[in-house]
């Protein structure tokens, strides 16, 4: 039983006051000058020009910077890093050669690299070995390591084979498709696969809609959506064919990953039904990962068409590979090029990276916007991302859950490393 004395004995939460030279509201697409953000513990307490700074508060001076809410990558795979060498960018081989424990360690590192670039939320959409994505989320939430808020899918559910084309003996005798994919062909198997992911810590469900010619029908996708909804989870579909897109939209899927199969007609339907587009628009500038000029032009044209049709857009990368000389976060920010080449104004790119990112991640009521009561996640850059979106490539300051993670361009993560699950072992 909790006594009054015990409550009184708790130390008051530390208070931090951040002086922001400019503070961007991405929803409105404008910036206010000379704002103060008061942070108490993990949350924002007050924001405004005339906020009284309490005695004893730690003051962080960002008066020569632009402060904005954290960024969202709506589609990544933090526990997967395929490489030009040795596997020639073929992730079949990554999966055979890198164990899940090694991939979990990579995921921690990639998460830190994402956070250092200002990504405070990442939707981690499968291909993460045997639930390394859940382990990453738990490690961050329990308080062992720093990292973005993770919305993870567990194992991708698909009809037989997933995205692989294994030999019969490797598939049937060695079950090689698992754990990259959960084979689920019948209604019973579909229900069971969704339940397995929920049991093992998924916060969103990811399916292969049409990775194989047999794929999923609209009714089968509806079954996934119904089962996921019992636990309050949404469903993202990997889509690579026009028919798959049609089935997914018809079924009322939450988000569609990859833009390759999304035509003008599909975009109009997505806009009408409010289906999120996680288009994963790979730029043509990543060393070791060539994109043909034709493919890049198609990607840019697809994104431009989606924007013109007012499809709900998220910033999503699918950046699950190593680019020499760049961190995972820096690779993700290279994707800004595609958005600029599609002619999308900076304010709308920023909206996709923030407001829309919070919505597709379903954090928008507690995490994302810099408003009183919300978790204190915020970043700062010199320059003005509303004028030049590339200003985001120079994140100098990052606060996550009220703790400073990066300051003056240097990571300062000491407060995030704890010797136990300080936020609670029950976090699963
Ligand atoms: Zn992906």
Boltz pocket constraint, residues with backbone or C-beta under 6 A from the ligand:
constraints:
  - pocket:
      binder: B
      contacts: [[A, 75], [A, 76], [A, 77], [A, 125], [A, 257], [A, 318]]
      max_distance: 6.0
